[in-house]
Amino acid sequence: MKKILTVLMMLFLCSCANREDYYVFSFDDFSIAPGYDDVTFMNVAFMVDYYDQLETHEEVKDVDFYFWDKYYGTIDIYNPTDKTINVEDAIVNKLIIYFDQLDSHIFKIDETVLKSSVKENCEVFNGEYIERNGYACAFGKKVNGKENVVVLYGDIFAEDQDELNHLEIYVKE
């Protein structure tokens, strides 16, 4: 019986989307694919403030993450299973990261290097350029029946509000 369940689980896992199907944000030698990667993957580079366990289908929003006590952004995490799990196994389904906090100067989405201008990035990714209380660019795709969305934001406090300040990548039903 256990062999049959194992085979069924393998078939189920093979029918799911791959990591490359999601938008992958990367800098230096680290990358994260919200909607696919779990908290353990985030902990490779960052320290994540979180709870010990998540209940069935529980979602926790706005969990801060750090690198050497320096704040970098927030993530939302989700337990997609029908059982209580350790938080390390929860899926990161939203990432907000602030570029001015990172020492790296090369940021990528799906191996495409981001430019310093929100408008230029919007042209590269064929996104929707938004000009309301600052500048933003939104683009997305469907992955495994869910919307995978990237929003690039300019810095509303800077002299050049089109300068890329932070991004948000999330997956939703």
Secondary structure, 3 states (H helix, E strand, C coil): CHHHHHHHHHHHHHHCCCHHHCCCEEECCEEECCCCCEHHHHCCCCEECCCCEECCCCEEEEEEEEECCEEEEEEEEECCCCCCEEHHHCEEEEEEEEHHHCCCCCEEECCEECCCEHHHHHHHCCCEEEECCCEEEEEEEEECCEEEEEEEEECCCCCCCCEEEEEEEEEEC
